[in-house]
Amino acid sequence: MHEILRPRLGYYCLFFMLVVFASVLVAPVSAEAVVSISPPDQLISIGSNVTVIIYVDPDVPVSGAQFDLDFDGDILSVISISEGDIFTNGVSTLFSGGTIDNLEGNIMNVYGALFGKNEVIKSGTFATIVFETKSSGSSSLQLSNVVVSNSIGAAVPIAVINGIVSINGDSVTEVGEIVDTAGGGGGSSGSGATGEEYENIELKEITERNVILGQVISFGFDDPGNPIVSVNFTGLKNSGDISTTIEVLKDTSALVDVGPNGLVYKNLNIWVGKAGFATPGNIDSPTIYFRVNNSWMDMYGVDSSAIRLNHYSENSWSGLETKVMYEDVEYVYFESKTSGFSPFTITAEAVALGPDSAVLSDGTMILSEAEISEIEAGSNRPSTTLDDISDERELAQNTLAITILSIFVIAIGRSRIN
């Protein structure tokens, strides 16, 4: 009797170990909702307003959030707090901008929630805060008392990313406004100063800053028709007042021989200082922040990962390293590092063209009705992300391990019974 029970007992022990091993393999990883300040690092000239986004990226369904924020009241002062879009997708919400104390430098008890049992799992803006700048210096933006909850009011695990705003002492001086070439408005034409054909310039925007040795200088632009948000570099000399000019073009720049590859969003010329200024001897780490309209990307079926800023230099185009910084309801914002300033284009990898499609000389793609319908239909399909692929691979590996272990246990059990 004992000889019969012994192999069975060993078989049951191995089966129990199999169950424990399987539960460890398939146990879900704890998910976190990331609450971050976007952009995390800003350089602003005194006199300009600072816009900060509180961004929530949940890994599980959520229905509410809250936070406090501390800042330096000697440097920044809150102008407004407004509700973002993460919970406002056609349903009723409750939102409170909290209590602002600009003397102490804090905002307390900002909260928002969906009514009922509604939940969201998409990422989005929870709140937008606008500050005015009071003096030069740096102010950290520290989130505290951060809670993200689900529909039953239970808090979910979170990760918090704080930010910083640096204010330099140079006031904003706009020495050139928009030049509307269609209306024949005032301002200097591009042909005299930059070599661009006057008729090809859609608008021109100019910003001037005082370039100081060792300081990061940011030239900001705010015209809605200008995709460039800012041009930034570190000054290597005390160069005095330097202007940066953005020319938004109707077509490929007259200064280049051939257009870039890909689907063109905007053609541009970017000029910093007079000829010969923007060199490694005068500036370091030049970067360009720009934005692309979400509706344009949706129209042509391109993802933000396909967006590139291209630089024309030495008679050829080169795609610059481009990364997504953040996004809001209307735009996705990007950063690119460049080696210099001259003609640029913002492009995207184009979708495949059919026989009834066409590409205009400026890169604009004309699609057939059938292709537009296909793109619209595709935008409604669930997308597969790298996380999805990773999860599928992990599940396949777990399944294989469990299968092998099961065969091994069954084989041992049968051999002992025999």
N, C-alpha and C positions, 0 to 999 in steps of 0.2 A: 504493500500500500504506500509506504513512504517513498519507495523507488519510483512510483507512478506520479506522486505529488511533486517530487523534487524538480523534475524538468518543467512541469507546468508552472510551479512557483517562479522558477527562473524566467520563464516566458512572460509571466505577468509583470515581473520587475522590469524586464526590458521594454515591455509595452508601455509601462508607466513612464520610463525614461524617455521614450519616443514622444509621448504627449507633452512632457515638460519641455523637451528640446524644440518641438514644433511651436509651442506657445511663445518661446523666446524669439524664434525666427520671425514669426509673423506679427509680433507685438508692435503696435504703431508707435512711431516716434512722436514725442510731445511737440505739438505745434505752438508757434508763437505768433502773436500779432505785433508787428514792428511799428512803433510810433516814432516818427522822425521829424526833424525840422529841415525844411527844404527851401532854398539850397542851404547846405550845412555851413558854408563859409562865403560871406559876401564882403566886398570892398566897395564902399560908397563914399562919395564926396559930401562934405558937410553942406547942408541946405537941401539935399535930395531926400526923398522918402524911401523907406525900406519896406519891402513887402516880404513877409515870411509866411510859409505854408506849413500847417501841422498836418502831416500826411500819415494815413493809417493803411497798413498792408496786412490784412488778416489771412491766416492760414485755415481758419475755421469760421463758420457762420457767426456773425456778431450783429448786435442791434443797438449798441450804445457805447459812448466813450466820454471821458472827462480828463481834465488836466489842470495844473497850475503852471505858471511860467514866471521865472525870475530873470530880470535884466538890470542893466546899470542905468538908473534913473538920471544920472548926470549926463549921460550920452544920448539916450533914447527916450522918446515919449510916445505912448500909444495914441494913435489917432482913431482907429476903428478896429473892431473885430466882427467878422461876418461868417456865416455858416458856409461850409463847403458842400461838395456834391456827393459825398460818399453815401449819405442816407437819404438824399432828396431825389429819388428816382420814381416820381409819380405817387408817392405815398406820404401820409401825414407824419410830420416830425415835430419834436420838441427841441428847441435850441436856446441856450442862454450864453451870452457873451461874458458872463462872470462879472467880477468887480475889479476895476482898474485903479491902481494906486501908482501914479507916475512919480510921486515923491519917494516912495519906498522902492519902486522898481519891481512891481509884480502884478500879475493878473491871477485872481483867485476864482476857482470854481467855474470854469468853463465846461459846459456839458451839453450833450445832444443825444437824442435817442429816437428810435422808431416807435410808433404806437403799435399796440397789439403784439402779435407773435411774428411780425415781419423780421427778417434777417437778411444780411448781405454778406457775400464772401469776396466781392471785388475790392480792389484797392482804390483809394481816392482821397480827396482833400476833406479833412474834417473841419478845419477852420482856417481863415486867412486873416492875418494880423498886419496892419499897416502902422509903421512907426515914422515919426519925424526925427531928424537928427539935430541934436542940440550942441554938441561939441565934438572935437576930435578925440580919438582913442578907440579902444576895443571893448565890446560888451559881449560876454557869453550869454547864451540863451539856454537856460536850464529848465527842463521839464521836470515836474514833480507831481506827486499825488495822481499818477497816471493810472487809469482803470479802463479796460475795454471789456465789455460784458456781452453775454448772449441773451436770447429772448426770455430766459427765466431769471435774469438778473445775476447770474453767476459770472465772476471774473474769469477771464481766460489768461493764460500765460502771455507775458509781453516782453519785448525788448525795446529800449529807449535809445534814440540817437539825438544828442543835443547839437547845438550850433553856435556860431560866433559871427558877429558883425564888426567890421573894422571901419572906422570913419577917418578919412584923411582931412587935413585942414584946408583943402582947396575947394572953393565954391564952384558950382557948375556955371560955366560960361558958354552959352550957345552962340557961336559966331556965325552960324549959317542955318537957316531953316530949310524947309522942303522947297525944291525947285521943281515946279510942275511944268515940264517942257511942253505938254499938250496945250496948256493955256498961255504959253509964252510969258510966264511970270518972271519976276526979277531974280537976281542972284547970278553968279558967274556960271558960264557954261563949262561943261567938262572939256570941251575941245581945247580951250586955251590953257587950262591948268594941268590937266591930266592926260591929254591926248585922246580921250574918248570922244566919239562922235556925238555932237549935241543932240541929234534926233534920237539917239539910242538910249538916252538917260531918262528913265521914268521918274525918279526923284533923287535928290541929293540931301544928305544930312551931315552936318559938321559939328564936332564937339572939340573943345579946347581944354587942356589941362596943363598944370605946371609940373613938369617932370623934374623930380628931385632924386639925387643919388641914393640908392638903396631902398627906395620906396616902390611898392607895387602901385602902378597907376592904372586906373580903370576909366575908359571912355565909354560912357553909357549912351544908348540911343533908345528913343521911345516912340518914334512914329509908327503907326499901325502897319504902314506899307513897307517897313524896313524889317527884314528878317534878322538882322544883326542886333543882338541885345547889348553886347559890350565887346570892346577890344581891350586887352590887358597885357601889361608887361612890367618888368622891373627896370627902373632907370639905373643905368650905370654911370651917368654923369648928371650934373646940374645943368639941364638943357633949357630951362626956362619954359615959356608957354609953347606948347606943341599942339597942333590940331590933327585930328583924325577925320578923314572924309570917307563916307560910304556913298557909292553911286549904285543905285538899284537900276538894272538895265532891262530894256525890253527884249533884247536878243543877246546872243553871244557878243562878248566884248570885241570892239574893233581892233584891240591890241593883240589878239590871238589869231593864229592861222586856222585852227580847227577847234570844233566844240568837243566837250568831254563825252565819255561814254555814259550811258545810263539815261534815266528819265530826269529831265531838268525841272527843278522846283523854282530856283531863282538864279539869274546871272548877276554878278556883282563886280565892282572894283573897290578895293580897300586900300587907302593911302594913309600912311602915318608920317607926318612931318613933310619937309621938303625932300627932294631927291637926294639920296645918300644918307638920310638920317637913320632909317630903320635897319641898322647893321649890328652885328654882334659886338661892336665896340661901344655902341650907345644903349642898346636894350638887351634884356635877357628874358627867356621864358615867355615869348609872346603866345597868347592864347586868344581864341575867338569863341564867344558864346553866341549861339544863334537858335532860332526856333522855326518849327515847321507846323503848319496848320493841320490839325487832325482830320478835317474834312477833305483836304487834298490827299492825304494818305489813304483814307477810306475810299475815295473816288477811284484811285488807281490800284487799290489792293496791295499796297506795300506796307511792310512793318517798320517800326522805328529802328530796328536793328539794321535795316538796309540803307539808312540815310548816311550820306557821306558829304563832307566838305572837301572840294577839290581845289588845288592851288596850281596856277599856271606859272611855271618857272623854267628857264632855259629851253624854251620852245616846246614844252610838253606839259601835259596834265599829270598830276600825281594826287592820288586819294590820301587825304590826311587821316590819321587816327582820330576817330570820332566816337564819343561815348554819350549815352543818354544821362542827363543830369536829373531831371524830374519832368513832370507833366501836370497840366491842369485841364480844365474843361475844353479849352480851345486849342492849346498848343502842346507840343513836346519840345523840351529844351535840351540842347546839345552843347558839348564842349569839344573843340579841336585845337591841337597844338600846331603851330605853323613855324616855318623857318623865315618867313618874310611876308611882304604885302605887295599885292599886284592884283590881277584878275582872279576871281574865285567863282565857283558854281556850287550850288547845293543840289545834289542829285540823289536818286534812289535807283536801286536795281529794278529795272522794268519787268512787268509781267509779260509772258509770251504773247506775241501779236498774231492775230488771225489774218486771213486774206483780205478782210474788209477794213482792217485797221491802217493807221498811218501815223507817222511821226513828223511833226512840223520842224522847221529849221531851228527853232529855239528849244527843241526837245520835248515839246508838248505832245502827248500821245492822244490820238483820236481813236476811240474804240467803237466797234460795231455794237448794235443794240444787243445782239446775242451775248457778246463778251461782257457788256455792262451787267446784264441779267445774271451771268455766271458769277461775276465778282460780288454782286449784291447777295446772291444765294450763298456764296462761300463765306461771307461775313457773318452769316447766321449759324454756321456750323460750329460745333465745339472745336476749339483749337487744341493741338497737342503741344505741350511745352517740354522743355528739358527735364523738368521735375517729373512729368508724367512718364517720360521714357525711362528715367532713373527708377521710378517706382515699379514699372513693369519689369525691368531687368531684375530688380531685387526680388520681386515676387517669383519670377521664373527660377532664380537661383535657389530660393527657399523651397519651392516645389520640388526641384530636382534633388535637393539634399534630403527632404522628407521621404521622397520615393526610394532613394538609395538606402536610407536607414531602415525603412519599412521592409524592403526585400531582405536586408541583412538580418533583421529580427526574426522574420518568418522562417528564414533558412536555419537559423540557430535553433528556433523552437522545434521545428520538424526533426532536425537531427537528434535533439535530446529525447524527443518522444520515441523516435525509432530506436 
